[in-house]
């Protein structure tokens, strides 16, 4: 996610950090590079203009130019402006005054609307709510069956009728069902088409007027770039949206849609889809995403994911180890075993401050095979070596490589990556961060 933009911004900001004091020309040159980076990842030109204008205005103040650490000030400004175009504050679901609250999902076919309905219902269930899924997409073949199957897998009730029933009738009946089973939220999967047309919008507008949902959320594919922005504008104009869910964010290395859609449409992003698994739906926090874009990680989201996967006692043990600088390869192995539940290895790495830039080297080949390689290497070590990897000399490296079916180069790479992580945990335990660009914002 945002890999291309993160790399380019890091290069520009790192260049400023090497200059010491900055001149107006230095700032203009940097902004020119940032402008090209934004346009390359398909950010809307209106957003680019507003963003650069805001950064330049603040960067040219005496407070920044005369500062002993001007580059650090620039990073803070860039972060602030990124948060601004992403929406500043998170926009949570708004419940009705009397249950059940209704969420109506709209969107084009192929955007991931049906799977997103199931993910949203699971999110509500984990939040202590009692959701009911409604299969009102009778246009797409197998959409009803798909939602029913997902509901069974997640142990969430699904209301459905045969394909001959009108969506409006299905929704009316589902609300009666919701009251009978005391559901607190109703998630309606509506009909989609391969393209926007007048008939589609009229149907959805009529359905919205009848159902009167608390939330009308557009599910849109982030990988479509500026098309996603255009689709959101048309749906908002013809139907009226209360929020957006951007799907396939894990497959969008550019991120132009996420950086443009709120600013252009005025509709807040409420959730982002970050994978195929049912729990791969995140509440959208503008400040956290800005932090990821700048390569500074997203520890809060990582902690929240960990709390869902790890038991409370193990979390406390890990916290103590980090605080006392006792984090070792045994802990690293255990964490890797949990990654499959939390997401991919690359998603985990990008949430760790400063480590997103290390992801390409860690993921040489498929993520699954790389994780298996790392696990094989650590499992080939003795308990003593896992607790004290500094004792791993040349002969031990050769033995571990032979036992894991890898090379000594693989061993060296893993140990170097681990030492980077161990160093960060020690620094965090002391309450300070490294004096480099990745840590500037927090200093």
Secondary structure as UniProt FT lines:
FT   HELIX           3..17
FT   HELIX           24..40
FT   TURN            41..42
FT   HELIX           45..59
FT   HELIX           62..65
FT   TURN            68..69
FT   HELIX           70..86
FT   STRAND          101..106
FT   TURN            109..110
FT   HELIX           113..126
FT   TURN            127..128
FT   STRAND          131..135
FT   TURN            141..142
FT   HELIX           143..154
FT   STRAND          158..159
FT   TURN            163..164
FT   HELIX           167..180
FT   TURN            181..182
FT   STRAND          185..189
FT   HELIX           198..211
FT   STRAND          215..221
FT   HELIX           222..224
FT   HELIX           226..238
FT   STRAND          243..247
FT   HELIX           249..251
FT   HELIX           256..265
FT   STRAND          269..273
FT   TURN            278..279
FT   STRAND          281..283
FT   HELIX           286..293
FT   TURN            294..295
FT   HELIX           299..309
FT   HELIX           312..323
FT   TURN            324..325
FT   HELIX           329..342
FT   HELIX           345..351
FT   TURN            353..355
FT   HELIX           356..358
FT   HELIX           359..362
FT   HELIX           367..379
FT   HELIX           383..387
FT   HELIX           389..391
FT   HELIX           394..404
FT   HELIX           408..429
FT   TURN            430..431
FT   HELIX           437..442
//
